[in-house]
Amino acid sequence: MTLFAFLIAFSVHAEKLPNITILATGGTIAGSGATSTTTVGYTAATVGVQQLINAVPELSKISNVTGEQVFQIASESMTNEHWLTLGKRVNTLLAQPNVDGIVITHGTDTLEETAYFLNLVVKSRKPVVLVGAMRPGTALSADGPINLYNAVLIAGSPEAVGKGVLVALGDQIHGARDVTKTNTSTPDSFKTPELGMLGYVQGPKAHFYHVSTRKHTVETEFDISNLSALPQVDIVYGYANMNPVALNAFIAAGAKGIVHAGTGDGSVAAKVKPDLAAARKNGTVIVRASRVGNGIVARNGEANDDELDFVVSDTLSAQKARILLMLGLTKTSNTKELQRMFYMY
């Protein structure tokens, strides 16, 4: 090859844009309000995926974008069935050689949960980035367009390969396992307290400074390809003067697992402990988590987990512990194996 031909070939290769598929599920990023100052009380999930793409023409400069409308819902209505449908579609797309990455637009209320579910079931090292907005597109200073641009930029970035499912809001990059929504309405709501975000988007580049040490995506043992449903797992919230009424109602309704979001270090109230112990003896798996939001739930700390045959959530929030327990129960009901999973993922 002549030097001229090499330079031409190199130039074509350098200008090749990544192929990114945007899967739209609804949420505030697809919402609209009555006026430009309506930042609460708007209607979520009114704008279709192509309209979202058209609103950010700069996307064409950084990627070859295609879009699919998977759902059109407010994310508080996300279900296990939605997750299975979405996870299977993501795996199908990522198996195609002409798809380099995926962006999922999502409502912020359960975005962290969907992200963690996908972090456990996606079977590819290609980037998957969830993105949302705290203000509808009709609002002054709407954050959706720049968040979407950043998410597409991350999804097409070689630096994002193999880092698990990511969340992009407010020019920041977070890991699916540890990110959480921290405020009801402000644009800087998404944070990774204590353990820290993974990086930033600045200018035309994603900058990574941290990675998660927990196994994810291709490294997990979970396979949803033949699943049509997930085991029922419910969350019981701890509080002063707690009673076992909600717990026993969930058990009666068929819960295969219960996540107890206890006070402090996952403490269990005296009124509730006998019912939790009875539920475990009758076959329901009990996971002790904490309502605090940060820190490790110590095994055999606030309860004798070995004696009671309970599992502890490690640092997972109750809502994410529920997801891991559901997937774990598709593999085993052995509490030692389930505890291994909580320390691994």
HELIX and SHEET records of a PDB file:
HELIX    1   1 LEU A    3  ALA A   14  1                                  12    
HELIX    2   2 THR A   28  ALA A   30  5                                   3    
HELIX    3   3 VAL A   49  ASN A   54  1                                   6    
HELIX    4   4 PRO A   57  LYS A   61  5                                   5    
HELIX    5   5 SER A   75  SER A   77  5                                   3    
HELIX    6   6 ASN A   80  LEU A   94  1                                  15    
HELIX    7   7 LEU A  111  VAL A  121  1                                  11    
HELIX    8   8 GLY A  144  ALA A  155  1                                  12    
HELIX    9   9 PRO A  158  ALA A  160  5                                   3    
HELIX   10  10 THR A  217  GLU A  219  5                                   3    
HELIX   11  11 VAL A  245  ALA A  252  1                                   8    
HELIX   12  12 LYS A  273  LYS A  281  1                                   9    
HELIX   13  13 ASP A  305  LEU A  308  1                                   4    
HELIX   14  14 ALA A  318  LEU A  329  1                                  12    
HELIX   15  15 THR A  335  MET A  344  1                                  10    
SHEET    1   A 8 ASN A  64  ILE A  73  0                                        
SHEET    2   A 8 ASN A  19  GLY A  26  1                                        
SHEET    3   A 8 GLY A 101  THR A 105  1                                        
SHEET    4   A 8 VAL A 128  VAL A 131  1                                        
SHEET    5   A 8 LEU A 166  LEU A 169  1                                        
SHEET    6   A 8 GLN A 172  GLY A 175 -1                                        
SHEET    7   A 8 GLY A 199  GLN A 202 -1                                        
SHEET    8   A 8 LYS A 205  PHE A 208 -1                                        
SHEET    1   B 2 THR A 180  LYS A 181  0                                        
SHEET    2   B 2 PHE A 190  LYS A 191 -1                                        
SHEET    1   C 4 VAL A 233  TYR A 237  0                                        
SHEET    2   C 4 GLY A 257  GLY A 262  1                                        
SHEET    3   C 4 VAL A 285  SER A 290  1                                        
SHEET    4   C 4 VAL A 311  VAL A 312  1                                        
END                                                                             
